[in-house]
Amino acid sequence: NYLFDKDAREGTLAEVPWDNAVLIFDEAHNLESFASESASFDLTSGDIASCLGEINRVMNYVQAMPELGERVSLDNLARLKAMFLNLEEHMMQRMPDDERVYSGEKMMEIFRDGMSITYANHAIFLNEVRKLDEITMEMRSGASKGNPKLDAFTSCIKRVYGESSEARCLAKCRVYRVHVSPKDKNGRTISYWCFAPSLAMQELSDLNVRSIIVTSGTLSPLPSYSLELGLPFLHKVENPHIIADNQIHVRV
């Protein structure tokens, strides 16, 4: 999973010389679904509440330790909190109560109408959240208490707006669908589902890796598999099926 995570590639795996790397995927008959899932995300009401909790904690830190105000101001923290409160209200009050499915562009609309985040200003938002994440991790003193929800939320923003232009973001949205669960007592979930595994594989290919090797006993037919992943496999080794034709019996 970390191979498909851009943040992990730029952070934990930053020292990997990708141009001399060989990526091997075993049991690759699951690669299509895995790649699609890696390029998708779920955003729940509980996630929004956790983000608000992390903002509140940082506000308490800044009030208790005024020197932190040099890194992030209370005014900006208040603005971030208002943005998440507005998104929470948008999800629960302004969207239809029943289950809905939309085209991928709907996710950009939700972030725009719910938080005023657009392609033009998303980098500013990410920079402010990064400051909060740094303070949160410092206050934890390295203790492992799960991944910050704000950090996970920024991954959602990057998934939607992480292209070199707004036009490219809109083009990428076409292979996505937005699923909004019905509202219940626990809130609701907004899912951004990718239906093109080639999208995640292309991100790996764009690293100019030396080789990508996929292995499995059930990849046939290879032409359609290659098309789904968006990778032209120049070298193929394929064995005949272990079950011969004369061992198959069909009866109606």
ABEGO torsion letter per residue (X at the ends): XAAABAAAAABAAAABBAAABBBBBBGAAAAAAAAAAAABBBBBAAAAAAAAAAAAAAAAAAAABAAAAAABBAAAAAAAAAAAAAAAAAAAAABBABBBBBBAAAAAAAAAAAAGBBAAAAAAAAAAAAAAAAAAAAAAGGBBAEBBAAAAAAAAAAAAAABABAAAAAAAAAABBBBBBBBBAAEBBBBBBBABAAAAAAAAAAAGBABBBBBBABAOBAAAAAAAAGBBBABBBBBBBABBAAABBBBX
